[in-house]
Amino acid sequence: MSNSKASQSSSLKSFQEQYKLRPTAAGIKKAVSPIQQPSNFHLFVKAGLPFLLFSVGASLVLKSAVEGKNIERDKSKGLVSKSERQARLDSEKDEMMEKLNKKWKKQDLDNTKRIERPEEILERRKKEREERNRWHRRAWRWITFQQ
């Protein structure tokens, strides 16, 4: 057991020696020439421009891929393209508008007319019934000799 303890302690010491803190270049003060910082334009050209090109290129590639996929799907389903469908919808709209315009020309759209009240409507209908039934009364009087 003592032999194993001795080997463990020696391996521990060798491990500590290996990873011992040593003075680095930052710790030793040397006369270092100042490093010139790159300009903003240089940073943009090295980092920003490739990033922008990658982003724009990726969006264009994705857009064309999605459009191609949609076109292929529409062709396989036999759907009509947007331009043909739009042309058909425009022609249907024109036909409907022509029909509506014809109906509007026939109708009198004068909103200054007075709306009849319900009792006036009933009175008018009563007069119309009497007008229709007038010949019946005359015929009955003639048949019964009542003048």
Disulfide bonds with the S-S distance in Angstrom:
none
